[in-house]
Amino acid sequence: MGHPIPIQNLYYLFCYAWDQFPDGKAIETGLTESPRIVDLFAHILIRGTRRLLRRGLDQGYLEFDDDLRTVRGRIDLNGTVRRNLLIKNQINCRFDELDKNVLHNQILKTSIADLANADDIDRKLAIELRELYDRLGNISRIRLTSQCFHRVQVSRNRGQYGLLLKVCELLHHLRLPTESGTVSRFENIIDNEVRMSKVFQSFVRNFYRHEQNAFSMVGAETIKWDLEPAEPEFQKYLPNMITDVTLRSSRKTIVLDTKYYKQTLSNYRGERVYSSHLYQLFSYLSNLECLSEVDRSAEGILLYPVVGQHLDLKFEGRGHVLRVVTVNLDQDWKEIRRELLSIIGVQDYRSIEMASEAAVGTLTQKVSMNSGTTSAS
């Protein structure tokens, strides 16, 4: 990217994208000093795992098989007879027991081990990760696959595990093969347009869900084609039209399409907006027109991170306003927040509240001073 995303802001992007907000969204001192993404992930896993260990790791019922002198659970007659356990006054039993060696803890321990062996991780962080690995005790390491993350079932402490498991999953997808197999290497996610496109899209969607109240409905929306098939069976051949973010209120509709590209503009025959991006967004707006009066004048926004230059282009046609806008992710988080709210025409209500509180405080002070003057006279 032309404007590198600071590590602290990247952390906020992940928190919003995954809809996982740690307490106060605070980051430990010193986190922003490191430019490496593996160090960011290490900080998150270290802090989160320590919190889990203090509160107690999640447990689940696992099936055990053991030779016992008293009945526990279900008796396995075939196993008992086959191994002549009755001669030893034993029976083979299968029983369920609460245990910490569940899949999500296995994923966490395996990811911590992989990250501790990363070739470019901060040495102190690697030591802390290895200490945590040892504290996880008898929890098994496993071979991670994409299916592992889909099978996770957290019975409690769900909020505590949420962000950690998302980090583990991202690390799994970013891991690069090495010749030795003993050292881990991870791709820089900022350079991965496919993965960052998904993060950026989810970040924008969840940001508007949580940070404004002017639009009551915020989310991806499936738009029906304003076409009548000549035969009913032809309908299934139409592609799905699903927006990245649709914002709706009783008075306004905004269709917002997010794009994460290393180049905001196409350089084909001079700098131009990517034609496919405009076609897609204008198609959304055109097919919305049949739904309601508000949708006939729906606004469309193409939103990119700033790369090289800031853009705020505006076009009008067929009753719609269509904008091409960039947000600078390489600035203070408060400014990013203000910029994103301004893009959809919403004031920062937190700033307004703070200004109101300050005004009330000033007024109170003046009243107190005036009261004091009156009493003295």
MIVEX-861843 format. One record per atom (N, C-alpha, C): x, y negated, z. Coordinates in steps of 0.05 Angstrom, whole numbers, padded with zeros to 5 digits, always signed. Atoms other than C-alpha are relative to their C-alpha. Layout:
<recs>
XYZ...
</recs>
This chain:
<recs>
+00017+00024+00000+00000+00000+00000+00017-00025+00000-00015+00025+00001+00023-00071-00015+00002-00013+00028+00000+00010-00027+00004-00092+00056+00000+00025+00018+00000-00023-00017+00027-00038+00105-00019-00003+00023+00018+00001-00022-00024-00020+00158+00015+00005+00026-00014-00005-00025+00005-00030+00228-00011+00024+00014+00007-00024-00014+00005+00032+00271-00024-00004+00018+00022+00005-00018-00042+00001+00322-00027-00002-00015+00024+00003+00016-00093-00017+00268-00008+00027-00012+00006-00027+00011-00087+00053+00238-00014+00017+00021+00013-00014-00023-00106+00080+00307-00029-00008+00002+00027+00009+00000-00168+00037+00307-00016+00011-00023+00014-00011+00023-00186+00061+00237-00008+00028+00005+00007-00028-00006-00183+00133+00260-00022+00002+00020+00021-00001-00021-00225+00119+00322-00027-00005-00012+00026+00006+00012-00280+00088+00281-00008+00022-00021+00006-00019+00021-00274+00137+00223-00010+00026+00011+00008-00025-00012-00281+00197+00269-00022-00003+00021+00021+00005-00019-00333+00163+00313+00008+00010+00028-00011-00009-00026-00289+00179+00373+00014-00024+00013-00011+00024-00013-00277+00120+00420+00010+00007+00027-00011-00004-00027-00229+00131+00478-00007-00024+00018+00008+00021-00019-00241+00090+00541+00013-00026-00007-00010+00027+00005-00234+00017+00523+00016-00002-00026-00016+00000+00024-00199+00037+00458+00028-00011+00005-00026+00011-00007-00135+00018+00494+00023+00018-00010-00023-00015+00009-00067+00039+00469+00023-00005+00020-00022+00002-00019-00007+00053+00514+00020-00021-00009-00021+00019+00006+00046-00001+00517+00023+00013-00015-00022-00011+00016+00100+00010+00465-00008+00016-00024+00009-00016+00023+00057+00048+00416+00004-00014-00026-00001+00015+00025+00058-00007+00364+00029-00004-00009-00027+00005+00007+00134-00011+00366+00011+00021-00020-00009-00021+00018+00142+00054+00327-00015-00001-00026+00014+00001+00026+00127+00052+00252-00008+00028-00010+00005-00027+00011+00121+00128+00246-00027+00011+00008+00027-00011-00005+00054+00161+00240+00001+00024+00019-00002-00024-00018+00078+00225+00276+00002-00010+00029-00002+00010-00027+00094+00182+00337-00028-00009+00010+00027+00008-00008+00023+00154+00337-00016+00025+00008+00014-00025-00007-00005+00225+00335+00010+00012+00026-00012-00011-00025+00043+00246+00390-00011-00014+00024+00011+00016-00022+00019+00189+00435-00028+00009+00006+00029-00007-00004-00054+00208+00424-00002+00028+00013+00001-00027-00011-00042+00282+00438+00011+00002+00028-00012+00000-00026+00002+00270+00498-00019-00012+00021+00018+00013-00019-00046+00222+00532-00026+00015+00003+00025-00014-00001-00108+00261+00514+00003+00027+00014-00004-00026-00012-00080+00329+00535+00005-00003+00030-00004+00005-00028-00056+00301+00601-00026-00005+00015+00026+00005-00012-00126+00276+00614-00016+00026+00003+00014-00025-00001-00155+00344+00597+00011+00018+00023-00012-00017-00021-00106+00379+00645-00008-00010+00027+00008+00010-00026-00125+00332+00701-00029+00007+00006+00029-00006-00003-00200+00344+00690-00006+00030-00001+00004-00029+00004-00192+00418+00674-00007+00006-00029+00005-00008+00027-00188+00451+00607-00027+00014-00003+00025-00013+00006-00251+00475+00574+00003+00030+00000+00000-00029+00000-00268+00549+00582-00023+00012-00016+00022-00014+00014-00310+00599+00545+00001+00030+00007+00001-00029-00006-00333+00671+00552+00014+00015-00021-00015-00017+00018-00285+00720+00521-00004+00029+00009+00003-00029-00007-00292+00796+00517+00026+00013+00006-00024-00014-00008-00241+00837+00554-00005+00030+00001+00001-00029+00000-00226+00911+00552+00021+00010+00020-00019-00008-00021-00195+00945+00613-00009+00027+00012+00006-00026-00014-00190+01012+00650-00002-00007+00029+00005+00008-00028-00221+01003+00719-00010+00024+00016+00010-00021-00018-00239+01045+00779-00029-00005+00007+00029+00006-00005-00307+01010+00787-00012-00011-00026+00014+00009+00025-00359+00993+00734-00001-00030-00001+00002+00029+00005-00355+00923+00705-00009-00004-00028+00010+00005+00027-00396+00901+00646-00011+00026-00012+00010-00023+00014-00408+00957+00596+00021+00022+00000-00019-00023+00001-00377+01027+00599+00003+00009-00028-00006-00011+00026-00343+01051+00536+00005+00030+00004-00002-00029-00005-00357+01126+00540+00020+00013-00018-00018-00012+00019-00320+01143+00477+00029-00004+00008-00027+00006-00008-00257+01108+00501+00008+00014+00025-00006-00014-00026-00263+01138+00570+00006+00029-00004-00003-00029+00004-00270+01210+00545+00025+00005-00017-00022-00004+00019-00219+01203+00488+00027-00002+00015-00025+00005-00014-00165+01180+00536+00002+00014+00027+00000-00016-00025-00183+01227+00593+00003-00017+00025-00003+00018-00022-00192+01170+00641-00013+00010+00026+00014-00010-00023-00239+01208+00687+00018+00016+00019-00019-00015-00016-00181+01251+00710+00015-00019+00019-00014+00020-00017-00149+01187+00737-00020-00016+00017+00022+00014-00014-00216+01165+00768-00003-00029-00011+00003+00026+00013-00220+01108+00717-00021+00002-00022+00018+00002+00023-00269+01086+00664+00008-00025-00016-00006+00022+00017-00260+01041+00604-00024-00019-00001+00022+00019-00001-00302+00978+00611+00005-00024-00019-00001+00025+00016-00317+00919+00565-00017-00021+00015+00014+00020-00015-00337+00855+00600+00007-00028-00009-00005+00028+00007-00343+00780+00588+00010-00015+00025-00011+00015-00022-00304+00731+00630+00008-00028-00010-00008+00027+00007-00293+00656+00630+00030-00002-00002-00029+00002+00004-00224+00640+00603+00007-00025-00016-00009+00024+00015-00184+00580+00577+00011+00006-00027-00013-00007+00026-00156+00618+00518-00020+00000-00023+00021+00003+00021-00211+00593+00472+00012-00015-00024-00011+00009+00026-00202+00569+00400+00009-00029+00001-00009+00028+00000-00200+00494+00413+00025-00005+00016-00025+00002-00015-00146+00502+00466+00023+00012-00016-00021-00012+00016-00107+00547+00419+00008-00019-00022-00006+00020+00021-00112+00494+00364+00017-00022+00012-00015+00022-00013-00087+00441+00412+00028+00008+00006-00027-00009-00007-00028+00482+00436+00017+00004-00025-00014-00004+00025-00008+00502+00366+00009-00026-00013-00006+00027+00012-00012+00430+00341+00022-00014+00015-00020+00013-00017+00029+00405+00400+00028+00012-00006-00025-00013+00007+00083+00457+00383+00011-00009-00027-00008+00009+00027+00084+00437+00310+00010-00028+00000-00008+00028-00001+00088+00363+00326+00027-00003+00015-00025+00002-00015+00144+00374+00377+00024+00007-00017-00022-00009+00018+00185+00406+00321+00001-00017-00025-00001+00017+00024+00173+00350+00271+00027-00012-00003-00027+00008+00004+00237+00328+00239+00006-00030+00005-00004+00028-00004+00226+00253+00248-00014-00012+00025+00014+00010-00023+00191+00249+00315+00019-00012+00020-00016+00012-00021+00217+00206+00371+00008+00021+00021-00011-00021-00018+00262+00248+00417-00015+00002+00027+00014+00000-00026+00228+00227+00482-00028+00012-00003+00027-00011+00004+00159+00243+00453+00002+00030-00004-00003-00029+00005+00184+00312+00430+00004+00014+00027-00004-00012-00027+00207+00326+00502-00027+00002+00015+00026+00001-00014+00139+00305+00530-00019+00021-00012+00017-00020+00013+00103+00349+00479+00008+00028+00009-00008-00027-00008+00145+00410+00498-00007+00005+00029+00009-00003-00027+00130+00398+00571-00030+00006+00002+00028-00006+00001+00056+00397+00555-00006+00028-00010+00002-00027+00011+00064+00460+00514+00003+00020+00023-00005-00018-00022+00092+00495+00576-00023-00001+00020+00022+00003-00020+00035+00468+00620-00025+00014-00010+00024-00014+00011-00016+00500+00573+00001+00030+00005-00002-00027-00010+00009+00567+00600-00006+00022-00019+00005-00025+00015-00021+00631+00573-00018-00004-00024+00016+00005+00024-00062+00598+00518+00017+00009-00024-00015-00012+00023-00043+00633+00453+00004-00021-00022-00004+00014+00025-00012+00601+00392-00012+00016-00023+00014-00014+00022-00049+00617+00328+00011-00011-00027-00006+00011+00027-00039+00609+00253-00024-00017-00008+00022+00019+00006-00080+00547+00236-00009+00002-00029+00012+00001+00027-00127+00548+00176-00022-00021+00002+00022+00020+00001-00181+00499+00154-00025+00012+00014+00023-00013-00012-00233+00550+00178+00000-00002+00030-00002+00001-00029-00207+00546+00249-00016-00024+00011+00013+00024-00009-00233+00475+00256-00030+00000-00003+00028-00002+00004-00301+00492+00229-00013+00019+00020+00011-00019-00019-00309+00548+00280+00001-00009+00029-00003+00009-00027-00294+00506+00341-00027-00005+00013+00024+00005-00016-00348+00505+00395+00009-00008+00027-00008+00010-00026-00334+00461+00455-00024-00001+00018+00023-00002-00018-00380+00476+00513-00002-00024+00019+00001+00024-00017-00361+00416+00556+00024-00017-00007-00021+00019+00006-00314+00356+00556+00002-00006-00030+00000+00003+00029-00335+00348+00483+00013-00027-00007-00011+00026+00006-00318+00274+00484+00030-00001+00003-00028+00000-00005-00249+00288+00511+00015+00015-00022-00013-00016+00021-00233+00340+00457-00003-00013-00028+00007+00009+00026-00264+00302+00399+00023-00012-00016-00022+00014+00014-00207+00255+00381+00024+00018-00004-00024-00018+00001-00153+00307+00397-00003+00020-00023+00004-00020+00021-00184+00359+00350+00001-00013-00027-00002+00014+00025-00191+00308+00295+00029-00005-00008-00028+00004+00006-00117+00291+00301+00013+00026-00008-00011-00026+00006-00099+00365+00301-00008+00008-00029+00009-00007+00027-00141+00375+00238+00015-00016-00021-00015+00017+00019-00108+00316+00203+00029+00009-00003-00028-00009+00001-00039+00341+00222+00002+00026-00016+00000-00025+00015-00057+00409+00193+00000-00005-00030+00002+00006+00029-00076+00378+00126+00025-00015-00010-00023+00016+00009-00014+00333+00125+00026+00016+00001-00025-00015-00004+00036+00388+00141+00011+00008-00027-00014-00007+00025+00087+00400+00086+00017+00025+00005-00017-00024-00004+00123+00466+00075+00030-00007+00001-00029+00004-00002+00197+00469+00094+00014+00026-00006-00015-00024+00008+00251+00517+00071+00006+00018+00024-00007-00016-00023+00271+00539+00141-00025+00011+00014+00024-00009-00014+00201+00544+00169+00000-00005+00030-00002+00005-00029+00226+00523+00238-00005-00029+00007+00004+00029-00005+00219+00448+00230-00025-00009-00016+00025+00009+00013+00153+00413+00214+00005-00027-00013+00000+00026+00014+00146+00357+00164-00028-00008-00007+00028+00009+00005+00084+00314+00155+00001-00023-00020+00003+00021+00020+00063+00272+00097-00010-00026+00013+00010+00025-00010+00052+00198+00109-00028-00005-00011+00028+00001+00008-00024+00192+00108-00006-00026-00015+00006+00025+00013-00021+00119+00086+00004+00001-00030-00005-00003+00029+00007+00141+00019-00018+00021-00014+00018-00020+00011-00046+00195+00010-00027-00013-00006+00024+00015+00008-00102+00160-00029-00025+00016+00006+00024-00017-00003-00150+00220-00024-00008+00000+00029+00006-00002-00029-00146+00227+00052-00007-00027+00011+00005+00027-00010-00143+00152+00066-00026-00011-00011+00026+00009+00010-00203+00141+00021-00023+00009+00018+00020-00011-00018-00244+00185+00066+00000-00014+00027-00003+00014-00026-00216+00152+00129-00012-00028-00002+00009+00028+00004-00229+00082+00101-00030-00001-00003+00029-00001+00003-00300+00100+00080-00014+00004+00026+00012-00006-00025-00318+00130+00147+00004-00023+00020-00006+00023-00018-00284+00072+00184-00020-00023-00005+00017+00022+00007-00325+00020+00147-00029+00006+00008+00027-00008-00007-00390+00058+00156-00005-00001+00030+00004+00000-00029-00381+00069+00231+00005-00027+00013-00004+00027-00010-00354-00001+00242-00027-00015-00001+00025+00015+00003-00419-00031+00215-00023+00012+00017+00020-00012-00018-00460+00019+00255+00002-00011+00029-00005+00006-00028-00428-00002+00321+00004-00030+00005-00009+00027-00005-00407-00075+00311-00019-00022-00009+00019+00021+00008-00469-00111+00285-00028+00010+00006+00028-00007-00005-00544-00113+00298-00019-00013-00019+00017+00013+00019-00569-00152+00238-00014+00021-00019+00011-00021+00017-00580-00088+00197-00006+00024+00017+00009-00022-00018-00620-00034+00232+00007+00028-00011-00007-00026+00012-00602+00022+00183+00027-00003-00014-00027+00000+00013-00529+00036+00165+00008+00029-00004-00009-00027+00005-00506+00099+00131+00001+00006-00030+00001-00009+00028-00496+00138+00067-00029+00005-00008+00028-00002+00009-00559+00140+00025+00000+00013-00028+00004-00012+00026-00581+00184-00033-00020-00016-00016+00018+00016+00017-00611+00143-00089-00011+00017-00022+00013-00016+00020-00661+00175-00135+00002-00015-00027-00001+00012+00027-00651+00164-00210-00027-00010-00009+00025+00011+00010-00704+00119-00240-00004+00010-00029+00003-00014+00026-00712+00169-00297-00021+00022+00003+00020-00022+00000-00768+00217-00314+00010+00021-00019-00009-00022+00018-00744+00284-00341-00022+00008-00019+00019-00009+00020-00778+00307-00405-00012+00027+00008+00009-00025-00011-00784+00375-00372+00008+00002+00029-00007-00001-00029-00786+00388-00296+00027+00013+00006-00025-00014-00006-00727+00436-00299+00025-00016-00007-00023+00017+00007-00683+00381-00328+00010-00016+00024-00007+00016-00024-00683+00345-00261+00025+00009+00014-00023-00011-00015-00631+00391-00231+00027-00006-00013-00025+00007+00014-00579+00369-00283+00009-00028+00005-00008+00028-00007-00578+00297-00258+00020+00001+00023-00019+00001-00023-00517+00283-00214-00011-00015+00024+00009+00014-00024-00527+00260-00143+00012-00028+00001-00010+00027-00005-00521+00186-00128-00001-00005+00030-00002+00003-00029-00497+00179-00056+00018-00024+00005-00016+00024-00006-00474+00111-00031+00020+00006+00022-00018-00002-00023-00414+00103+00015-00013-00012+00025+00013+00013-00022-00451+00054+00059-00023-00017-00011+00023+00017+00006-00521+00025+00053-00009-00014+00026+00009+00015-00024-00542-00030+00102-00027-00011-00007+00027+00009+00005-00616-00045+00108-00011-00015+00024+00017+00014-00020-00658-00096+00145-00026-00005-00014+00026+00005+00012-00729-00119+00133+00002-00020-00023-00002+00021+00020-00703-00176+00090+00023+00004-00020-00024-00002+00017-00639-00151+00058+00010+00029-00002-00013-00025+00004-00606-00090+00028+00028-00005-00013-00027+00002+00011-00531-00084+00016+00010+00028-00006-00012-00025+00007-00499-00026-00021+00030-00005-00002-00029+00006-00003-00425-00024-00003+00016+00025-00008-00016-00023+00009-00376+00021-00040+00029-00006+00007-00028+00004-00009-00307+00030-00008+00019+00013-00019-00021-00011+00017-00244+00041-00049+00027-00004+00014-00027+00001-00011-00175+00057-00023+00020+00007-00022-00018-00003+00022-00125+00046-00079+00026-00014+00005-00026+00014-00002-00051+00029-00083+00000-00025-00017+00004+00024+00017-00073-00022-00136-00029-00007+00000+00028+00008-00001-00137-00061-00126-00011-00004-00028+00009+00006+00027-00140-00082-00199+00014+00018-00020-00012-00014+00022-00128-00044-00263+00018-00019-00016-00018+00017+00016-00069-00070-00304-00002+00004-00030+00004-00006+00028-00096-00046-00370-00010-00026-00014+00006+00025+00015-00095-00107-00417-00006-00023+00019+00003+00022-00020-00087-00155-00358-00015+00011+00024+00013-00009-00025-00113-00150-00287-00030-00001-00003+00029-00003+00001-00185-00126-00286-00009+00017+00023+00013-00019-00018-00232-00094-00237-00004+00026-00014+00003-00026+00013-00235-00020-00250-00029+00003-00010+00027-00001+00012-00293-00011-00298-00018+00022+00012+00016-00022-00012-00315+00056-00268-00012-00008+00027+00011+00008-00026-00323+00023-00200-00024-00019-00004+00023+00018+00006-00368-00032-00229-00024+00015-00011+00021-00016+00011-00408+00018-00270-00015+00015+00022+00012-00016-00022-00420+00061-00208-00017-00017+00018+00015+00017-00018-00441+00004-00163-00025-00012-00014+00023+00012+00014-00486-00028-00216-00021+00021-00005+00020-00021+00003-00519+00039-00228-00016+00004+00025+00014-00002-00026-00536+00043-00154-00021-00022+00002+00018+00023-00003-00567-00026-00155-00024+00002-00020+00021-00002+00021-00606-00013-00220-00021+00020+00008+00019-00021-00007-00637+00051-00194-00015-00005+00026+00014+00008-00024-00656+00018-00128-00024-00017-00006+00020+00021+00005-00700-00033-00162-00029+00010+00002+00028-00011+00000-00761+00013-00165-00010+00005+00028+00008-00008-00027-00763+00024-00090-00016-00021+00015+00015+00021-00015-00784-00042-00059+00008-00028-00010-00006+00027+00007-00784-00117-00067+00028-00008+00010-00026+00006-00011-00723-00123-00022+00022+00012-00017-00021-00014+00015-00685-00072-00063+00003-00011-00028-00003+00013+00027-00699-00110-00128+00022-00021+00000-00021+00020-00002-00650-00162-00103+00023+00010+00018-00021-00011-00017-00602-00115-00067+00027-00011-00009-00028+00010+00005-00530-00139-00061+00019+00024-00001-00020-00020+00002-00472-00096-00082+00028-00011+00006-00027+00009-00007-00402-00100-00053+00020+00023-00005-00023-00018+00002-00338-00065-00075+00021-00010+00020-00018+00008-00021-00292-00066-00015+00026+00016-00001-00027-00012+00001-00217-00053-00019+00017-00011+00022-00020+00013-00017-00159-00062+00029+00017-00019-00017-00017+00019+00015-00115-00121+00009+00025+00014-00010-00026-00009+00012-00059-00100-00038+00011-00023-00017-00012+00021+00015-00017-00158-00059-00015-00027+00001+00015+00025+00000-00072-00209-00064-00028+00004+00012+00027+00000-00011-00137-00227-00029-00020-00006-00022+00021+00004+00020-00200-00222-00072-00027-00005+00013+00028+00004-00007-00270-00249-00063-00015-00010-00025+00012+00007+00025-00303-00247-00131-00030+00004+00002+00029-00001-00002-00377-00259-00141-00012-00001-00028+00013+00000+00026-00421-00242-00201-00030+00003+00005+00029-00002-00002-00497-00247-00212-00012+00010-00026+00014-00010+00024-00543-00210-00259-00023+00018+00007+00024-00016-00004-00612-00179-00263-00011-00002+00029+00010+00004-00027-00629-00208-00195+00018+00010+00022-00019-00011-00020-00569-00177-00160+00025-00018+00002-00026+00011-00004-00507-00207-00130+00020+00023+00004-00020-00021-00001-00445-00163-00140+00027-00013+00007-00025+00012-00009-00381-00179-00102+00022+00021+00000-00024-00016-00003-00310-00151-00104+00017-00014+00021-00012+00013-00023-00278-00164-00037+00022+00018+00012-00021-00015-00013-00215-00144+00000+00001-00007+00030-00004+00006-00028-00201-00138+00075+00029+00006+00006-00029-00003-00007-00131-00148+00102+00003+00016+00026-00004-00018-00024-00114-00090+00149+00026-00006+00014-00026+00007-00012-00046-00121+00163-00002-00026+00015+00003+00024-00017-00069-00172+00215-00011+00009+00027+00010-00006-00026-00093-00176+00286-00028+00012-00002+00025-00014+00001-00152-00130+00300-00024-00018+00002+00022+00018-00002-00197-00187+00320-00007-00014-00026+00004+00012+00026-00186-00219+00252-00012+00020-00020+00012-00020+00017-00202-00154+00217-00030+00002+00005+00028-00002-00008-00267-00150+00256-00016-00023-00010+00013+00024+00009-00285-00221+00240-00004+00000-00031+00001-00001+00029-00269-00210+00166-00022+00019-00010+00020-00021+00008-00312-00147+00160-00029-00010+00005+00027+00011-00005-00372-00181+00193-00007-00022-00019+00005+00022+00019-00364-00242+00149-00008+00010-00028+00005-00012+00026-00365-00198+00087-00030+00006-00004+00029-00006+00002-00437-00177+00102-00017-00023+00010+00015+00024-00007-00457-00247+00124-00010+00001+00029+00008-00002-00028-00460-00231+00199+00021-00014+00017-00018+00013-00019-00430-00274+00253+00009+00019+00021-00011-00017-00021-00386-00243+00306-00015-00007+00026+00017+00007-00023-00437-00240+00363+00016+00000+00025-00017+00000-00024-00382-00225+00413+00013-00027+00004-00012+00026-00001-00347-00290+00395-00020-00021+00009+00022+00019-00007-00414-00326+00401-00006+00002+00030+00004-00004-00029-00425-00295+00470+00022-00013+00016-00023+00011-00015-00355-00315+00492-00001-00030-00001+00002+00029+00003-00366-00386+00465-00022-00010+00018+00022+00009-00016-00433-00390+00501+00008+00001+00030-00009-00003-00028-00402-00365+00566+00018-00023+00007-00019+00022-00005-00347-00417+00559-00015-00026+00003+00016+00024-00002-00398-00471+00546-00015-00003+00026+00014+00000-00026-00439-00451+00607+00019-00006+00022-00020+00005-00021-00376-00450+00648+00008-00029+00002-00007+00028+00001-00357-00520+00625-00022-00017+00011+00024+00015-00009-00428-00546+00638-00002+00003+00031+00002-00005-00029-00428-00514+00708+00021-00017+00015-00022+00016-00013-00361-00547+00723-00007-00029+00001+00008+00029+00001-00387-00615+00701-00021-00006+00020+00022+00004-00019-00450-00607+00743+00012-00001+00029-00013-00001-00026-00406-00588+00803+00015-00025+00006-00016+00024-00003-00361-00647+00792-00019-00024+00005+00020+00022-00003-00422-00694+00785-00013+00001+00028+00012-00003-00026-00453-00665+00848+00019-00009+00021-00020+00008-00020-00388-00676+00885+00002-00030+00001-00001+00029+00001-00386-00748+00862-00023-00013+00014+00024+00011-00013-00457-00761+00884+00001+00002+00030-00001-00004-00029-00446-00731+00952+00020-00020+00013-00020+00018-00011-00384-00773+00962-00011-00029+00002+00010+00028+00000-00421-00837+00945-00022-00002+00021
</recs>
